[in-house]
Amino acid sequence: MTQNTENPTPHRLYGRRMGRRLHETRSHALETGLPELGITLPENGGGIDPFSLFHMQVSEVWLEVGFGNGEHLIEQLKANPNVGIIGCEPFMNGVSALLNDVPADMRGRLAIYPDDAAALLDRLPENCISRTFVLFPDPWPKKRHRKRRFIREENLDRLARTMKDDAELRMGTDIRELGFWMFIHTARHGAFHFLQKGPHEWRRRTPDWPETRYEQKGIAAGRRPVYLRFARNLRQRP
Ligand SMILES: C[S@@+](CC[C@H](N)C(=O)[O-])C[C@H]1O[C@@H](n2cnc3c(N)ncnc32)[C@H](O)[C@@H]1O
């Protein structure tokens, strides 16, 4: 596994940052919400204490990579009152939707990194994240673009470094080939083990796994999503 904290590789983000022009309410949510809940990486290249990112005290820190409009993230905040969630999303329309929709009493348990999750992961300490979600990530279906997929060796290294022992990594997709890719890459990486042992468990969401917008779109288009649950292996201790 590579360590990324001392010599972070330059980050290159593919995909959209802005879509339709924002409605006034949404741009207001962005203008007021990002200074309050947005994460800025220290300019000196220093690290970040994830617990310090929240205005409320939390007992665990979870991470959602590519939260889209934030529906899943909000449901997880509602269901887990002791958890703080860091959401990473470079698409500003999505960030504004989350900021607009998150209930006021949950804002203290939300922190937003409006950019590439890899850059944030490089600033987090080892062994600090209790759960990670990578739900319906961009599929990059063309062969020459597959190296842009979020689940790939160097990002699995980043997750392996920052996730706690036994922490769960949840991934979903409605693209069959990407499901296979995410399964194979994670299973072969060496720091994670597959949690679903029963037949066809990967066909169903667990009850504590709210639906996402892209999942709904995929199902409406006749595709059958896969739901993958891995856990960080226990670290070898001397
Ligand atoms: C297909 S959408 C899925 C959104 C949401 N998870 C859902 O299921 O409805 C994938 C999202 O991942 C975001 N994304 C892509 N690369 C990312 C990265 N490196 N870090 C964080 N988010 C990323 C995109 O901007 C996009 O909004």
Ligand as a Chemical Component Dictionary entry (heavy atoms), coordinates in Angstrom:
data_LIG
# 
_chem_comp.id                   LIG 
_chem_comp.type                 NON-POLYMER 
_chem_comp.pdbx_formal_charge   0 
_chem_comp.three_letter_code    LIG 
# 
loop_
_chem_comp_atom.comp_id 
_chem_comp_atom.atom_id 
_chem_comp_atom.alt_atom_id 
_chem_comp_atom.type_symbol 
_chem_comp_atom.charge 
_chem_comp_atom.model_Cartn_x 
_chem_comp_atom.model_Cartn_y 
_chem_comp_atom.model_Cartn_z 
_chem_comp_atom.pdbx_ordinal 
LIG C1  C1  C 0  -23.483 9.179  -10.926 1  
LIG S1  S1  S 1  -23.404 10.332 -9.668  2  
LIG C2  C2  C 0  -24.169 9.492  -8.285  3  
LIG C3  C3  C 0  -24.632 10.412 -7.196  4  
LIG C4  C4  C 0  -25.262 9.738  -5.965  5  
LIG N1  N1  N 0  -24.287 8.965  -5.251  6  
LIG C5  C5  C 0  -26.445 8.884  -6.361  7  
LIG O1  O1  O 0  -26.308 7.647  -6.300  8  
LIG O2  O2  O -1 -27.494 9.453  -6.686  9  
LIG C6  C6  C 0  -21.684 10.296 -9.185  10 
LIG C7  C7  C 0  -21.249 11.526 -8.425  11 
LIG O3  O3  O 0  -19.906 11.381 -8.001  12 
LIG C8  C8  C 0  -19.276 12.641 -8.077  13 
LIG N2  N2  N 0  -17.814 12.419 -8.156  14 
LIG C9  C9  C 0  -17.122 12.017 -9.239  15 
LIG N3  N3  N 0  -15.809 11.919 -8.943  16 
LIG C10 C10 C 0  -15.682 12.263 -7.628  17 
LIG C11 C11 C 0  -14.579 12.385 -6.756  18 
LIG N4  N4  N 0  -13.333 12.111 -7.174  19 
LIG N5  N5  N 0  -14.793 12.775 -5.479  20 
LIG C12 C12 C 0  -16.049 13.048 -5.058  21 
LIG N6  N6  N 0  -17.144 12.955 -5.860  22 
LIG C13 C13 C 0  -16.966 12.570 -7.117  23 
LIG C14 C14 C 0  -19.871 13.260 -9.341  24 
LIG O4  O4  O 0  -19.770 14.678 -9.337  25 
LIG C15 C15 C 0  -21.311 12.785 -9.272  26 
LIG O5  O5  O 0  -22.160 13.717 -8.646  27 
# 
loop_
_chem_comp_bond.comp_id 
_chem_comp_bond.atom_id_1 
_chem_comp_bond.atom_id_2 
_chem_comp_bond.value_order 
_chem_comp_bond.pdbx_ordinal 
LIG C1  S1  SING 1  
LIG S1  C2  SING 2  
LIG S1  C6  SING 3  
LIG C2  C3  SING 4  
LIG C3  C4  SING 5  
LIG C4  N1  SING 6  
LIG C4  C5  SING 7  
LIG C5  O1  DOUB 8  
LIG C5  O2  SING 9  
LIG C6  C7  SING 10 
LIG C7  O3  SING 11 
LIG C7  C15 SING 12 
LIG O3  C8  SING 13 
LIG C8  N2  SING 14 
LIG C8  C14 SING 15 
LIG N2  C9  SING 16 
LIG N2  C13 SING 17 
LIG C9  N3  DOUB 18 
LIG N3  C10 SING 19 
LIG C10 C11 SING 20 
LIG C10 C13 DOUB 21 
LIG C11 N4  SING 22 
LIG C11 N5  DOUB 23 
LIG N5  C12 SING 24 
LIG C12 N6  DOUB 25 
LIG N6  C13 SING 26 
LIG C14 O4  SING 27 
LIG C14 C15 SING 28 
LIG C15 O5  SING 29 
# 
